[in-house]
């Protein structure tokens, strides 16, 4: 395989340096001015540096998004988040975020011939099934963590590790499909194509001439698959024009991107500033709550270090597909991916547990301040449009089903028919005295249920329910509608 850039470093060594907080890599001409505080945070997001300060920013921002958001938020991931092994994050960082995934993907697609497009089209089709399973497995992990937050259900670490291993193994399969395709594409590039993509690497904005047009389209792909093809061309660009060490850089929120930060957007439509959110949420929390965060960071640091070390080994395997394909060991690569998955699961439950502790200890005033801060951000409009009120309620009802099911089989009473019977009136269920006090109030109404869902402990002081409530008014509206029409 011909290699556009041949400079190599030891991946494991470089990973260790990243974890020690040392910044390596070239400075792009569009690199942000360090005097701009917002740009400092942006630089940290894309640099791959891991320091206590940056990990604290990551945990506080994810904690805010998870506690103030809803399960629907956690479903959202930016395109390219599956198989983040090809250096695009480093490209974003070195360019001062001038490198636009869509423009570069469309530009590379535009200058490719039919045979080259076919190479990546086949990769999109090959990874379609493992990608679907990747999303399903991610949903399994989300439900485990959400049931812990909302219902107090203990995290089954064995089950979470099993799901984590499968999650990263599937991600590894996708990455291998893509790496093989990129290596094959590299062998077909002409001198003119090489000249163009090298120029775009130096100044990504010059790709707009080719990438500012219409969508990537293929008569062999669905609309969603065509979007994936565009993403593959963007990742092919960053991998083939970059250096091996670029691929080591991951966003500050990784591992454990399970907590809805991607869904947080400024009402203006611009991406939210992780640093700004972290600082604002920090100011809401008490000293004891911040100590919880710091303790979780201390617990998570060795897990993150081990994750980045295993990830570096996986990257070394992918690099062989470009440099010496005969030495590539797919079984070993997937074994490494499973180790990454176990570590990502552990990093995730460390965060989920501390977020639950913070939620339990928050005062009413802190909750109001947090939700007021959330008011500055909105759920991604496209995701809202994709969910009808009943679909949103159906997703939320999954959380309720962890405790409420067939009478006698679950920890809570059956919820179906609640609007047709008095509160706390299922004969076969032993209610707390706190809930029994409401039995004379008649059946549940939408207004009463909204009050209960917002703050169960305020509605029924003394209740022993672990459910912490739904802070998002739209979530409460959706689940009330779901049970009214069910």
C-alpha positions as CSV (number, residue, x, y, z in Angstrom):
1,X,0.0,0.0,0.0
2,X,1.3,3.4,-0.8
3,X,1.3,5.7,2.2
4,X,0.9,9.5,1.6
5,X,2.5,10.4,4.9
6,X,5.1,8.0,6.2
7,X,6.1,9.5,9.6
8,X,5.3,7.0,12.3
9,X,5.5,6.9,16.1
10,X,4.9,4.3,18.8
11,X,1.1,4.4,19.3
12,X,1.3,3.1,22.9
13,X,3.9,5.7,23.8
14,X,2.0,8.5,22.3
15,X,-1.2,7.3,24.1
16,X,0.7,7.5,27.4
17,X,1.8,11.0,26.7
18,X,-1.7,12.1,25.9
19,X,-2.9,10.7,29.3
20,X,-0.1,12.6,31.0
21,X,-1.5,15.8,29.5
22,X,1.2,16.5,26.9
23,X,0.0,18.1,23.7
24,X,1.7,16.8,20.6
25,X,0.9,17.5,16.9
26,X,1.2,20.3,14.4
27,X,-0.3,23.7,14.8
28,X,-2.7,24.5,12.0
29,X,-2.7,27.9,10.5
30,X,-6.3,28.3,11.7
31,X,-5.5,27.3,15.3
32,X,-7.5,29.4,17.8
33,X,-5.9,32.3,19.7
34,X,-5.2,31.0,23.2
35,X,-6.2,34.4,24.6
36,X,-9.8,33.6,23.8
37,X,-11.1,31.6,26.7
38,X,-13.9,29.9,24.7
39,X,-11.3,28.9,22.1
40,X,-9.2,27.4,24.9
41,X,-12.0,25.0,25.7
42,X,-12.6,24.2,22.1
43,X,-8.9,23.4,21.7
44,X,-9.1,21.1,24.8
45,X,-12.1,19.3,23.3
46,X,-10.1,18.3,20.2
47,X,-6.5,18.1,21.5
48,X,-6.7,14.6,23.1
49,X,-5.1,16.0,26.2
50,X,-6.3,14.3,29.5
51,X,-5.7,16.4,32.6
52,X,-7.8,16.5,35.8
53,X,-9.1,19.9,34.7
54,X,-10.3,18.6,31.3
55,X,-11.7,15.4,32.7
56,X,-13.6,17.5,35.3
57,X,-15.0,19.6,32.4
58,X,-16.1,16.5,30.6
59,X,-17.8,15.0,33.6
60,X,-19.5,18.2,34.7
61,X,-20.8,18.8,31.2
62,X,-22.0,15.3,30.7
63,X,-23.5,15.3,34.2
64,X,-25.4,18.5,33.4
65,X,-26.7,17.1,30.1
66,X,-27.8,13.8,31.6
67,X,-29.5,15.3,34.8
68,X,-31.3,18.1,33.0
69,X,-32.2,16.2,29.9
70,X,-34.2,13.1,29.0
71,X,-33.6,9.6,27.7
72,X,-34.4,10.8,24.2
73,X,-31.3,13.1,24.4
74,X,-29.0,10.1,25.1
75,X,-30.0,8.4,21.8
76,X,-28.3,11.2,19.9
77,X,-24.8,10.9,18.5
78,X,-23.1,13.0,15.9
79,X,-22.3,11.2,12.6
80,X,-18.9,9.7,12.6
81,X,-19.1,8.8,16.3
82,X,-19.1,5.1,15.4
83,X,-15.6,4.1,14.3
84,X,-13.7,7.2,15.5
85,X,-10.3,5.8,14.6
86,X,-9.3,7.8,11.5
87,X,-7.9,11.1,12.8
88,X,-10.8,13.4,12.0
89,X,-10.8,14.8,15.6
90,X,-7.2,15.7,15.3
91,X,-7.9,17.4,12.0
92,X,-10.6,19.4,13.6
93,X,-8.2,20.5,16.4
94,X,-5.3,21.4,14.2
95,X,-7.5,23.4,11.8
96,X,-9.1,25.4,14.6
97,X,-12.4,23.6,13.7
98,X,-12.2,24.9,10.2
99,X,-12.3,21.3,8.9
100,X,-15.9,20.6,8.1
101,X,-16.8,16.9,7.9
102,X,-19.6,17.4,5.4
103,X,-17.7,19.7,3.0
104,X,-14.6,17.5,3.1
105,X,-16.6,14.3,2.5
106,X,-18.5,15.8,-0.4
107,X,-15.3,17.3,-1.9
108,X,-13.5,13.9,-1.8
109,X,-16.5,12.2,-3.3
110,X,-16.7,14.9,-6.0
111,X,-13.2,14.3,-7.2
112,X,-13.4,10.5,-7.0
113,X,-14.1,8.3,-10.1
114,X,-16.8,5.7,-10.2
115,X,-14.5,2.8,-9.2
116,X,-13.3,4.7,-6.2
117,X,-16.9,5.6,-5.2
118,X,-17.8,1.9,-5.5
119,X,-15.0,0.9,-3.1
120,X,-16.6,3.0,-0.3
121,X,-20.1,2.2,-1.3
122,X,-19.4,-1.5,-0.8
123,X,-18.0,-0.7,2.7
124,X,-21.2,1.2,3.6
125,X,-23.3,-1.9,2.6
126,X,-20.9,-4.3,4.4
127,X,-21.1,-2.3,7.7
128,X,-24.9,-1.7,7.6
129,X,-25.8,-4.8,9.7
130,X,-23.1,-4.5,12.3
131,X,-23.9,-0.7,12.6
132,X,-27.6,-1.5,13.3
133,X,-26.5,-4.0,16.0
134,X,-24.0,-1.4,17.3
135,X,-26.9,1.0,17.9
136,X,-29.1,-1.7,19.5
137,X,-26.3,-2.6,21.9
138,X,-25.7,1.0,22.8
139,X,-29.4,1.3,23.6
140,X,-29.0,-1.7,26.0
141,X,-26.2,0.2,27.8
142,X,-28.3,3.4,27.9
143,X,-31.2,1.6,29.5
144,X,-29.0,0.1,32.2
145,X,-27.6,3.6,33.1
146,X,-31.0,5.3,32.8
147,X,-32.7,2.8,35.1
148,X,-30.0,3.5,37.7
149,X,-30.6,7.3,37.4
150,X,-34.3,7.4,37.4
151,X,-35.3,4.2,39.4
152,X,-32.3,3.6,41.6
153,X,-31.8,0.2,40.1
154,X,-28.3,-1.1,40.9
155,X,-26.0,-1.3,37.9
156,X,-25.4,-4.9,36.9
157,X,-21.7,-4.6,36.2
158,X,-21.4,-8.1,34.6
159,X,-24.3,-7.4,32.2
160,X,-22.9,-3.9,31.4
161,X,-19.4,-5.3,30.7
162,X,-20.9,-8.0,28.4
163,X,-22.8,-5.2,26.5
164,X,-19.7,-3.0,26.4
165,X,-17.6,-5.8,24.9
166,X,-20.2,-6.4,22.2
167,X,-20.6,-2.7,21.6
168,X,-16.9,-2.1,20.9
169,X,-16.5,-5.4,19.0
170,X,-19.2,-4.3,16.6
171,X,-17.5,-0.9,16.4
172,X,-14.3,-2.7,15.6
173,X,-15.9,-4.7,12.8
174,X,-17.2,-1.4,11.3
175,X,-13.7,0.1,11.6
176,X,-12.1,-2.8,9.9
177,X,-14.5,-2.6,7.0
178,X,-13.7,1.1,6.6
179,X,-9.9,0.7,7.0
180,X,-9.8,-2.0,4.3
181,X,-11.8,0.3,2.0
182,X,-9.6,3.3,2.7
183,X,-6.5,1.3,2.0
184,X,-7.9,0.1,-1.3
185,X,-9.0,3.6,-2.2
186,X,-5.5,4.9,-1.4
187,X,-4.0,2.5,-4.0
188,X,-6.2,4.1,-6.7
189,X,-5.5,7.8,-6.1
190,X,-4.1,9.8,-9.0
191,X,-1.4,12.4,-8.7
192,X,-4.0,15.1,-9.3
193,X,-6.3,13.7,-6.6
194,X,-3.3,13.5,-4.2
195,X,-2.4,17.1,-4.9
196,X,-5.9,18.3,-4.1
197,X,-6.4,16.4,-0.9
198,X,-2.9,17.4,0.4
199,X,-3.9,21.0,-0.3
200,X,-7.2,20.6,1.6
201,X,-5.3,19.2,4.5
202,X,-3.2,22.4,4.7
203,X,-6.2,24.6,4.3
204,X,-9.5,22.7,4.7
205,X,-11.6,25.7,3.6
206,X,-10.3,25.4,0.1
207,X,-12.3,22.2,-0.2
208,X,-15.5,24.3,-0.4
209,X,-15.1,24.7,-4.1
210,X,-15.8,21.0,-4.5
211,X,-17.8,20.2,-1.3
212,X,-20.3,23.1,-1.1
213,X,-22.7,21.6,-3.6
214,X,-25.4,19.0,-3.3
215,X,-25.6,15.8,-1.3
216,X,-23.6,12.6,-1.8
217,X,-26.0,10.3,-3.7
218,X,-25.9,6.7,-4.9
219,X,-28.6,4.6,-6.6
220,X,-27.4,1.7,-4.5
221,X,-27.9,3.4,-1.2
222,X,-30.7,4.7,0.9
223,X,-30.7,8.3,2.0
224,X,-29.2,7.4,5.4
225,X,-26.6,5.2,3.8
226,X,-25.7,8.0,1.4
227,X,-25.0,10.2,4.5
228,X,-22.8,7.4,5.8
229,X,-21.0,7.3,2.5
230,X,-20.3,11.0,2.9
231,X,-18.9,10.4,6.3
232,X,-16.7,7.5,5.0
233,X,-15.1,9.9,2.5
234,X,-14.5,12.4,5.2
235,X,-12.8,9.8,7.4
236,X,-10.8,8.5,4.4
237,X,-9.6,12.0,3.8
238,X,-8.4,12.5,7.4
239,X,-6.8,9.0,7.6
240,X,-5.0,9.2,4.2
241,X,-3.7,12.7,4.6
242,X,-2.8,12.5,8.3
243,X,-0.2,10.8,10.5
244,X,-0.6,7.7,12.7
245,X,-0.5,9.7,15.8
246,X,-3.5,11.8,14.7
247,X,-5.7,8.7,15.1
248,X,-4.9,8.6,18.8
249,X,-6.8,11.8,19.5
250,X,-10.4,11.3,20.8
251,X,-12.9,13.9,22.0
252,X,-12.9,14.9,25.6
253,X,-16.2,13.1,26.2
254,X,-14.8,9.7,25.3
255,X,-14.9,7.0,26.5
256,X,-18.5,6.8,27.7
257,X,-20.5,9.0,25.3
258,X,-23.8,7.8,26.8
259,X,-25.0,11.0,28.6
260,X,-26.7,13.2,26.0
261,X,-24.1,16.0,25.6
262,X,-24.4,15.8,21.8
263,X,-28.1,16.7,22.1
264,X,-27.3,19.9,23.9
265,X,-27.4,22.8,21.5
266,X,-27.6,26.6,21.8
267,X,-31.0,27.9,20.8
268,X,-29.1,29.7,18.0
269,X,-28.2,26.4,16.6
270,X,-24.5,26.6,17.4
271,X,-22.8,23.8,19.2
272,X,-22.8,24.2,23.0
273,X,-19.5,25.1,24.7
274,X,-18.5,22.2,26.9
275,X,-16.3,24.5,29.0
276,X,-19.0,27.1,29.5
277,X,-21.5,24.5,30.5
278,X,-19.1,22.8,32.9
279,X,-18.3,26.1,34.6
280,X,-22.0,27.1,34.9
281,X,-22.9,23.7,36.4
282,X,-19.9,23.7,38.7
283,X,-21.2,27.0,40.1
284,X,-24.6,25.4,40.9
285,X,-23.1,22.4,42.8
286,X,-22.0,22.5,46.4
287,X,-18.5,21.7,47.7
288,X,-19.6,18.2,48.8
289,X,-21.1,17.5,45.4
290,X,-17.9,18.6,43.6
291,X,-15.9,16.3,45.9
292,X,-18.1,13.5,44.5
293,X,-17.1,14.5,41.0
294,X,-13.4,14.6,41.9
295,X,-13.6,11.2,43.6
296,X,-15.2,9.8,40.4
297,X,-12.5,11.3,38.3
298,X,-9.8,9.8,40.4
299,X,-11.5,6.4,40.0
300,X,-11.9,6.9,36.3
301,X,-8.4,8.0,35.4
302,X,-6.8,4.6,35.4
303,X,-9.7,3.2,33.4
304,X,-9.4,5.9,30.8
305,X,-5.6,5.3,30.6
306,X,-6.1,1.6,30.0
307,X,-8.8,2.4,27.4
308,X,-6.5,4.6,25.4
309,X,-3.7,2.1,25.6
310,X,-5.9,-0.7,24.3
311,X,-7.3,1.7,21.6
312,X,-3.7,2.4,20.5
313,X,-3.1,-1.3,20.0
314,X,-6.2,-1.5,17.9
315,X,-5.0,1.4,15.8
316,X,-1.7,-0.3,15.2
317,X,-3.7,-3.2,13.8
318,X,-5.7,-0.9,11.5
319,X,-2.5,0.8,10.3
320,X,-1.2,-2.6,9.1
321,X,-4.1,-2.7,6.6
322,X,-2.3,0.2,4.9
323,X,1.3,-0.8,5.4
324,X,1.5,-4.6,5.6
325,X,-1.9,-6.2,5.2
326,X,-0.5,-9.7,5.5
327,X,0.4,-9.0,9.1
328,X,-3.1,-7.8,10.1
329,X,-4.7,-10.1,12.6
330,X,-8.5,-9.6,12.7
331,X,-9.1,-12.0,15.6
332,X,-6.5,-10.1,17.7
333,X,-8.0,-6.7,16.6
334,X,-11.5,-7.8,17.8
335,X,-10.1,-9.2,21.0
336,X,-8.5,-5.8,21.7
337,X,-11.8,-4.1,20.8
338,X,-13.6,-6.2,23.4
339,X,-11.1,-5.1,26.1
340,X,-11.8,-1.5,25.1
341,X,-15.6,-2.2,25.5
342,X,-15.2,-3.6,29.0
343,X,-13.2,-0.5,30.0
344,X,-15.7,1.9,28.3
345,X,-18.5,0.2,30.2
346,X,-16.6,0.7,33.5
347,X,-15.9,4.3,32.7
348,X,-19.7,4.7,32.0
349,X,-20.9,3.3,35.2
350,X,-18.5,5.3,37.3
351,X,-20.1,8.4,35.7
352,X,-23.7,7.1,36.0
353,X,-23.2,6.4,39.7
354,X,-21.9,9.8,40.6
355,X,-24.6,11.6,38.5
356,X,-27.2,9.6,40.5
357,X,-25.6,10.7,43.8
358,X,-25.5,14.3,42.7
359,X,-29.2,14.1,41.7
360,X,-30.2,12.6,45.0
361,X,-28.4,15.4,46.9
362,X,-29.6,18.4,44.9
363,X,-31.8,20.9,46.6
364,X,-34.9,22.3,45.0
365,X,-33.1,25.5,44.4
366,X,-30.2,23.7,42.7
367,X,-32.6,21.9,40.5
368,X,-34.4,25.1,39.5
369,X,-31.0,26.7,38.6
370,X,-30.0,23.6,36.6
371,X,-33.2,23.6,34.6
372,X,-33.0,27.4,34.1
373,X,-29.5,26.8,32.6
374,X,-31.0,24.0,30.5
375,X,-33.4,26.6,29.1
376,X,-30.5,28.2,27.3
377,X,-30.2,25.0,25.2
378,X,-32.6,22.9,23.2
379,X,-33.0,19.4,22.1
380,X,-31.8,19.0,18.5
381,X,-34.7,20.0,16.3
382,X,-34.4,17.1,13.9
383,X,-34.6,14.7,16.8
384,X,-37.7,16.4,18.1
385,X,-39.3,16.2,14.7
386,X,-38.4,12.5,14.5
387,X,-40.4,11.6,17.6
388,X,-44.2,12.0,17.9
389,X,-45.5,12.7,21.4
390,X,-46.6,9.0,21.7
391,X,-43.2,7.7,20.5
392,X,-41.4,9.8,23.0
393,X,-43.8,8.6,25.7
394,X,-43.2,5.0,24.6
395,X,-39.4,5.4,25.0
396,X,-39.9,6.8,28.5
397,X,-42.3,4.1,29.5
398,X,-39.4,1.6,29.1
399,X,-38.0,3.2,32.3
400,X,-41.3,2.8,34.1
401,X,-41.5,-0.9,33.1
402,X,-38.3,-1.6,35.1
403,X,-40.5,-1.4,38.3
404,X,-44.1,-1.5,37.0
405,X,-45.4,-4.5,35.2
406,X,-47.7,-7.4,35.9
407,X,-49.1,-7.0,39.4
408,X,-47.0,-9.0,41.9
409,X,-44.1,-9.5,39.4
410,X,-42.5,-6.1,39.7
411,X,-41.5,-3.6,42.5
412,X,-44.4,-1.3,41.7
413,X,-48.1,-1.5,40.8
414,X,-49.5,-1.9,37.2
415,X,-49.8,1.5,35.5
416,X,-52.3,0.7,32.8
417,X,-55.7,2.0,33.8
418,X,-54.4,4.4,36.4
419,X,-56.7,7.2,35.1
420,X,-59.8,5.0,35.8
421,X,-59.1,4.1,39.5
422,X,-58.3,6.1,42.7
423,X,-54.7,6.8,43.5
424,X,-53.0,4.0,45.5
425,X,-55.9,1.5,45.0
426,X,-54.4,-1.7,43.5
427,X,-55.5,-4.2,46.1
428,X,-52.6,-6.6,45.6
429,X,-49.9,-3.9,46.1
430,X,-48.8,-2.7,49.5
431,X,-48.5,1.1,49.2
432,X,-46.5,3.3,51.5
433,X,-48.5,5.4,53.9
434,X,-47.2,8.5,52.1
435,X,-49.0,7.3,48.9
436,X,-52.1,6.0,50.7
437,X,-52.8,9.6,51.9
438,X,-53.7,10.4,48.3
439,X,-56.2,7.6,47.9
440,X,-59.1,9.9,48.9
441,X,-58.1,12.4,46.2
442,X,-59.9,10.3,43.5
443,X,-58.3,9.0,40.2
444,X,-55.1,10.2,38.8
445,X,-55.5,13.3,36.5
446,X,-53.0,14.6,34.1
447,X,-52.3,17.5,36.5
448,X,-51.8,15.3,39.5
449,X,-49.6,12.9,37.5
450,X,-47.5,15.8,36.2
451,X,-47.0,17.0,39.8
452,X,-46.0,13.5,40.9
453,X,-43.6,12.9,38.0
454,X,-41.9,16.3,38.5
455,X,-41.0,15.5,42.1
456,X,-42.3,12.3,43.7
457,X,-40.9,13.1,47.1
458,X,-42.6,16.5,47.2
459,X,-45.9,15.0,46.0
460,X,-45.8,12.3,48.7
461,X,-43.3,13.2,51.5
462,X,-41.9,10.0,53.0
463,X,-42.4,7.8,49.9
464,X,-39.8,5.1,49.7
465,X,-39.8,5.1,45.9
466,X,-36.4,5.3,44.3
467,X,-37.8,7.2,41.3
468,X,-36.2,10.6,41.2
469,X,-38.7,12.3,38.9
470,X,-38.6,13.8,35.4
471,X,-37.4,17.4,35.3
472,X,-38.2,17.9,31.6
473,X,-41.8,19.1,31.2
474,X,-42.0,17.8,27.6
475,X,-41.0,14.3,28.9
476,X,-43.8,14.4,31.5
477,X,-46.3,15.5,28.9
478,X,-45.2,12.7,26.6
479,X,-45.5,9.9,29.2
480,X,-48.8,11.2,30.5
481,X,-50.2,11.2,27.0
482,X,-48.8,7.7,26.4
483,X,-50.6,6.2,29.4
484,X,-53.8,8.1,28.7
485,X,-54.1,6.7,25.1
486,X,-52.7,3.2,25.9
